[in-house]
């Protein structure tokens, strides 16, 4: 259409839009006949539906844009927003779907473009019925009689349905929408709890609203909201204490002013019943959040809260004992009420969702750490000693069950379980019960050695939890060993008590079993178990000697050691991080020997750890560890010889990534390894030479550290030496770029060592080119037979 026609149509459309009822008239005019056409198309319904939704979204974006003839944006929002909210209440079933889509798109677009105006003119009126009866609202209830209706049934039901359409169906999890919805979540939860106890159609939409918020919000925000819904904090405003929910005649609910109960016993009963109902509703809601892990995180949060409340309760309170002030007595009563509420929550969660509450090993570890920390801080004493001891026994039995085959464990899972080692060590030293001390010590040994040394008490505890017959060890019900081999942990062996614990674990490992066959929870023979435990001896000479012995077993291709090659790899890798040079060099040698024997299995693990260091370590420690792993990779490269070609690409990719690391020492180390690898590969470099050349050129010209620039030029030197006479053949596409780089470094570089490296590379290049251009002349004696 011509420009004048578009301007005229837009002016007429905007003029009609600003009149009373203009929004609905414009929407009807644009969308008229769309739904009937959609239904008549039959097989082409999908394309028609897509076209229909695109048209609805386009109309919504037009409504969200302020026309030019409007005096102000505030005035436009004041006139249009109430009409947009009215679109949500269209009764015509045929057109309601499209009108709701337009209204939702308009509201979400306005919230993104003008959040303050959208909150004032859209979100606040939308949520007004729920905010009216919120605890945060200032209600003049003295002017209202008991039983007066604050929110009628129709208005409350319409408000909940509008929230469902805008928030859940619109599915825009912006901070504005989440924040506005959080202000009324307490009232929605009260309505959900009320609908759960009665017959009401509001139960399903309220549940969908709550679950949508808990899913879309950040985990910390979701936990804080759950804490507010459980009345453990005031973050989420709840229903006003003087308001009550009443069953409606149409299957909904109405909010009325409650009657004041004069009987104290009746008031206490009503309060306790309401709290119990809220707790049950919260557990019911969390039963739908187990796959996401939110239920497990909240369970752990409640356990930690229980520990804190118990610690406060055990502290002496002289104000209560000696008759303190009224404020102090109220605070004491509030703490006691909080403790009872936390206990009620934990009990309900244990009963309602405990069987599937934890979805990963991280949550199991968090749960066990909370229980063990409580046992370490407050040993079982006093009247609640039996319950505390039973809880601790359950937690330690769970640890034993996890180690004994209840779940399939990987090396990363053992890394998570290592966080329990300090707590188990403290428990083995401080807990008053001797059997618990012994089990804690044995569990620590089993975790540190990843099951290579699993004392008999661990198997007995696992059998008790899993319901197995004694003597079956840690064999899982399917007949498969219950855990994968993984790295032992050095933590927990640094104290003097570690010697006694280790000897105890070794003697337990050597106890004769029910049969001569090796147990599933002790896959390694006694001698190899002893070496694995000694590999974490606090004394560096003993540790290094054990590592050397394990490396020699690999060299001799000992069948028992080769069956545990993954476990041995993790033992070596963890000792690579040791600060003593004798220890980590022995570990490097062991990893190199193991990798040269099984490169297809070991190299991917080494490359993964080289590219992605362990989480939770400091940057400096991670960089040092990666440099040590780089030395391991180069030793493997030398051992493989020509066979390294099939591992060419992952090795070069790992070193190129290392060359971009923030740590300058690691960049230099990666470049040095890259140069040596290129020297070994020789003419087998292929197309990768382009990536290597670009990387080296960029670093040699721009890196701020002299040692890194020096290493980049050294790569060129090693590359030229490795290719020798084949320089012009392999490097024919990049030879000119390398020559220009070397000339630039030789003339512009300030670091003398780097200049020397460039000069050596130029000499290598000059020698190679001269050898090609001027081949050495040889005297040959020819005998020609004339015809």
VODRENKE-42813 format. One line per 5 residues: for each residue x, y negated, z negated of C-alpha. Coordinates in steps of 0.5 Angstrom, whole numbers, plus 500, padded with zeros to 3 digits. Layout:
residues N
X,Y,Z; ...
This chain:
residues 787
500,500,500; 502,493,501; 505,489,495; 499,484,495; 494,490,494
498,493,489; 499,487,485; 491,485,486; 489,493,484; 494,492,478
491,485,476; 484,488,476; 486,495,472; 489,491,467; 483,486,466
478,492,466; 483,495,461; 482,489,456; 475,489,456; 471,493,450
471,500,452; 476,499,458; 481,504,456; 475,510,457; 472,507,463
479,506,466; 481,514,464; 474,516,467; 475,512,473; 482,515,475
481,522,472; 474,523,475; 472,529,479; 479,532,477; 477,538,473
471,540,477; 476,540,483; 481,544,479; 475,549,477; 473,550,484
480,552,487; 480,559,484; 487,562,486; 490,555,486; 488,553,479
496,553,477; 498,548,482; 491,544,480; 493,544,473; 500,542,474
497,536,478; 492,535,473; 497,534,467; 502,530,471; 496,525,473
494,525,465; 501,524,463; 501,518,468; 495,515,466; 498,515,459
504,512,461; 500,506,464; 496,505,458; 502,505,454; 505,499,458
503,492,456; 500,488,462; 503,482,464; 497,478,463; 496,480,456
498,474,451; 503,478,446; 504,486,445; 501,485,438; 495,483,441
495,488,446; 496,494,441; 491,491,437; 486,492,443; 488,498,446
490,503,440; 483,504,437; 480,506,444; 486,511,445; 484,514,438
477,514,440; 479,518,446; 481,524,441; 474,524,439; 470,525,446
465,531,445; 464,533,453; 468,539,453; 469,539,460; 473,532,460
475,533,453; 482,536,455; 484,531,459; 482,525,455; 486,528,449
492,529,454; 492,522,456; 491,520,448; 497,524,446; 501,522,451
500,515,450; 501,515,443; 507,519,443; 510,514,449; 508,508,444
511,511,438; 518,512,442; 518,505,446; 515,501,440; 515,505,433
513,499,429; 507,497,432; 505,504,434; 506,506,426; 501,500,424
496,501,430; 496,508,431; 499,512,426; 496,509,420; 489,509,422
490,516,424; 492,518,417; 488,513,413; 483,518,411; 489,522,408
493,517,405; 486,514,402; 486,519,397; 494,520,396; 497,520,390
501,514,392; 495,510,394; 492,505,389; 485,507,388; 480,503,384
477,509,381; 474,505,375; 469,502,380; 467,509,383; 462,514,379
464,521,378; 462,525,385; 463,519,389; 465,521,396; 472,518,398
473,522,405; 466,525,408; 467,532,411; 466,529,418; 472,524,417
476,529,414; 475,534,419; 476,530,425; 483,527,421; 486,534,421
484,536,428; 487,529,430; 493,531,427; 493,537,430; 492,535,437
497,529,436; 503,532,432; 503,540,433; 500,540,441; 504,534,443
510,537,439; 514,531,439; 519,531,433; 522,524,433; 524,521,426
518,517,426; 512,522,427; 516,527,422; 516,521,417; 509,519,418
507,526,417; 511,527,411; 507,522,407; 501,526,408; 503,533,407
502,534,400; 494,532,401; 494,537,407; 497,542,403; 492,541,397
487,542,403; 490,548,405; 490,551,398; 483,549,397; 481,552,404
485,559,403; 481,560,396; 474,558,400; 471,559,407; 473,554,411
475,552,418; 480,547,416; 485,553,413; 488,555,420; 489,547,423
492,545,416; 497,552,416; 499,550,423; 501,543,421; 505,545,415
509,550,419; 510,545,425; 513,540,420; 517,546,417; 520,548,423
521,542,427; 524,538,421; 532,539,419; 533,544,414; 535,540,408
528,536,409; 524,542,410; 527,544,403; 526,538,400; 518,538,402
517,545,400; 520,543,393; 515,537,393; 509,541,395; 511,546,389
511,540,384; 518,540,383; 519,533,385; 515,527,387; 518,526,394
512,529,397; 505,525,395; 500,530,393; 492,529,392; 491,524,387
490,527,380; 483,524,380; 480,526,386; 477,533,388; 476,537,394
469,540,395; 466,545,400; 462,541,405; 456,543,408; 459,544,415
464,549,413; 469,543,412; 471,540,406; 470,533,403; 474,529,398
470,526,392; 472,523,385; 473,528,380; 469,528,373; 473,527,367
473,534,363; 473,532,355; 474,539,353; 482,540,352; 482,547,353
478,547,359; 482,541,362; 488,546,361; 485,552,364; 483,548,370
490,545,371; 494,552,370; 489,555,375; 490,549,380; 498,550,379
497,558,380; 493,557,386; 498,552,389; 504,557,388; 500,563,391
499,558,397; 506,556,398; 508,563,398; 503,565,403; 506,559,407
513,561,406; 511,568,409; 510,565,416; 517,562,415; 521,568,414
524,569,421; 527,562,421; 530,564,414; 527,558,411; 524,563,406
530,565,404; 533,559,403; 528,556,399; 528,563,395; 536,561,393
534,554,392; 529,556,387; 535,561,384; 540,555,383; 534,551,380
533,556,375; 540,556,373; 541,549,372; 534,549,368; 537,554,364
543,551,363; 540,545,360; 535,549,356; 541,552,352; 544,545,351
543,543,344; 537,538,343; 538,534,337; 532,529,338; 527,535,338
530,539,332; 531,532,328; 524,529,330; 526,524,336; 522,519,339
516,520,343; 519,519,350; 525,524,348; 519,529,346; 516,528,353
522,529,357; 523,535,353; 516,538,355; 517,536,362; 524,540,362
520,546,359; 514,545,364; 519,545,370; 523,551,367; 516,555,367
514,552,374; 521,555,377; 520,561,373; 513,562,376; 516,560,383
521,565,383; 516,571,380; 511,569,386; 517,569,391; 520,576,389
513,579,389; 510,576,395; 516,576,400; 522,579,397; 522,585,402
524,581,408; 526,574,405; 533,574,407; 535,574,415; 542,574,415
548,576,411; 549,569,409; 543,568,405; 544,575,402; 551,572,400
548,566,397; 543,569,393; 548,574,390; 553,568,389; 547,565,385
545,571,381; 553,572,379; 554,565,378; 548,565,373; 551,571,370
558,568,369; 556,562,366; 551,565,361; 552,572,359; 546,576,357
545,574,350; 539,573,346; 532,575,347; 532,575,354; 538,579,355
535,585,357; 532,581,363; 538,578,365; 542,584,365; 537,588,369
537,582,374; 545,582,374; 545,590,375; 540,589,381; 544,584,384
551,588,384; 547,594,386; 545,590,392; 552,588,393; 554,596,393
548,597,398; 550,592,403; 558,595,402; 555,602,402; 551,602,409
544,599,408; 546,594,413; 551,594,419; 557,590,417; 562,586,422
568,583,420; 565,576,420; 560,579,415; 566,581,411; 569,574,411
562,571,408; 562,577,403; 569,574,401; 566,568,397; 563,573,392
570,575,390; 572,570,385; 565,571,382; 566,578,381; 573,577,379
571,572,373; 565,577,372; 570,583,371; 574,579,366; 569,575,362
562,579,362; 561,583,355; 559,589,358; 565,594,360; 561,598,365
559,592,369; 566,589,368; 568,596,372; 563,595,377; 565,588,378
572,590,379; 571,596,384; 566,591,388; 572,586,389; 576,591,391
571,594,396; 570,587,399; 577,585,399; 579,592,403; 573,592,407
571,599,405; 578,602,406; 579,603,398; 572,604,396; 572,606,388
567,612,386; 563,607,382; 561,603,388; 558,609,392; 554,611,386
551,604,385; 549,604,393; 546,611,392; 542,609,386; 539,603,390
538,606,397; 535,612,394; 541,617,396; 543,624,393; 550,623,390
556,625,394; 553,623,400; 558,617,400; 556,611,404; 553,615,410
547,611,412; 540,615,413; 542,615,421; 548,619,420; 553,613,422
558,610,417; 554,603,414; 559,598,416; 564,596,421; 572,596,420
574,589,418; 579,585,415; 581,585,408; 581,579,404; 588,577,400
583,573,395; 582,576,388; 589,579,388; 593,573,385; 592,574,378
595,578,373; 589,583,372; 589,584,379; 595,589,378; 591,593,374
585,593,378; 589,595,384; 591,601,380; 585,603,378; 582,602,385
587,606,388; 586,612,382; 579,612,384; 580,612,391; 584,619,390
579,622,385; 577,629,388; 570,629,392; 565,634,392; 568,637,398
575,636,402; 572,632,408; 574,625,407; 568,621,405; 564,616,409
566,610,404; 573,612,404; 575,613,412; 582,612,410; 587,618,407
590,616,400; 597,614,403; 594,609,408; 589,606,403; 595,605,398
599,601,404; 592,597,406; 592,595,398; 599,594,398; 599,589,404
595,584,399; 600,585,393; 602,578,390; 609,579,391; 611,578,398
617,583,398; 612,589,397; 607,586,402; 612,585,407; 614,592,406
607,595,407; 606,591,413; 613,594,416; 610,601,414; 604,600,417
607,597,424; 612,603,424; 605,608,423; 603,604,430; 609,605,433
609,612,431; 602,613,434; 600,616,427; 593,619,429; 590,617,422
593,609,423; 590,609,430; 583,611,428; 583,604,424; 586,600,429
581,595,428; 582,595,420; 589,594,421; 589,588,426; 585,584,421
590,586,416; 595,583,420; 591,577,422; 590,575,415; 597,576,413
599,572,419; 596,566,415; 601,567,409; 606,562,407; 612,566,406
616,567,413; 618,574,411; 610,576,410; 608,573,416; 613,575,421
612,582,419; 605,581,420; 606,578,427; 610,584,429; 605,589,427
600,585,431; 604,585,437; 606,592,437; 598,594,436; 596,589,442
601,592,446; 598,599,445; 591,597,446; 591,591,450; 584,591,452
581,592,445; 586,587,442; 587,581,446; 580,579,447; 580,578,439
587,575,439; 585,570,444; 578,569,441; 581,567,434; 587,563,438
581,559,441; 577,558,435; 580,558,429; 576,560,422; 571,556,420
572,552,413; 580,552,414; 583,545,414; 586,543,421; 593,543,419
592,550,416; 588,552,423; 594,549,427; 599,553,424; 595,559,424
594,558,432; 601,557,433; 603,564,430; 598,567,434; 601,564,440
607,567,438; 604,574,438; 601,573,445; 608,571,447; 610,578,444
605,582,447; 606,578,454; 613,580,454; 612,588,452; 606,588,457
611,586,463; 608,587,470; 601,589,466; 600,582,464; 597,580,471
590,583,469; 590,579,463; 593,573,466; 586,568,467; 584,569,459
591,567,457; 592,561,461; 585,559,460; 587,559,452; 594,556,453
591,550,457; 585,549,452; 591,549,446; 594,544,451; 589,539,449
588,540,442; 589,534,437; 595,537,433; 601,535,437; 605,541,435
600,546,437; 600,542,444; 607,543,445; 607,550,442; 601,552,447
605,548,453; 611,552,451; 607,559,451; 604,557,458; 611,556,461
614,563,459; 607,566,461; 608,563,468; 615,565,468; 613,572,467
608,572,472; 612,569,478; 609,570,484; 603,573,481; 600,566,479
596,565,485; 590,559,485; 591,558,478; 598,554,479; 593,548,481
590,548,474; 597,548,471; 600,543,475; 594,538,474; 595,539,466
602,539,466; 602,532,470; 597,529,466; 601,531,459; 608,529,462
605,522,464; 600,520,459; 601,524,452; 603,519,446; 608,524,443
615,525,446; 615,533,444; 609,534,448; 612,531,454; 618,535,453
614,541,453; 610,539,459; 617,538,463; 620,545,460; 614,548,463
616,546,470; 623,548,468; 621,555,466; 616,556,472; 622,554,477
626,559,474; 621,565,474; 620,564,482; 627,563,484; 627,564,491
620,564,492; 619,557,490; 617,554,497; 612,560,498; 608,560,491
609,552,490; 608,550,497; 601,546,495; 604,543,489; 611,542,490
611,535,492; 607,533,486; 612,537,482; 618,533,485; 614,526,484
613,528,477; 620,530,475; 623,524,479; 618,519,475; 620,523,468
627,522,470; 627,514,471; 621,512,467; 621,517,460; 624,514,454
626,520,451; 633,523,452; 631,530,451; 625,530,456; 629,526,461
634,532,460; 629,537,462; 627,533,468; 634,533,470; 635,541,469
628,542,473; 630,537,479; 637,541,479; 633,548,479; 629,545,485
635,543,489; 638,549,488; 632,553,490; 630,548,496; 638,549,499
638,556,498; 632,556,503; 634,551,508; 641,553,508; 641,561,507
649,563,506; 652,565,512; 655,572,512; 660,575,517; 657,581,521
660,586,525; 656,588,531; 657,593,537; 654,592,543; 653,597,548
653,594,555; 649,598,560
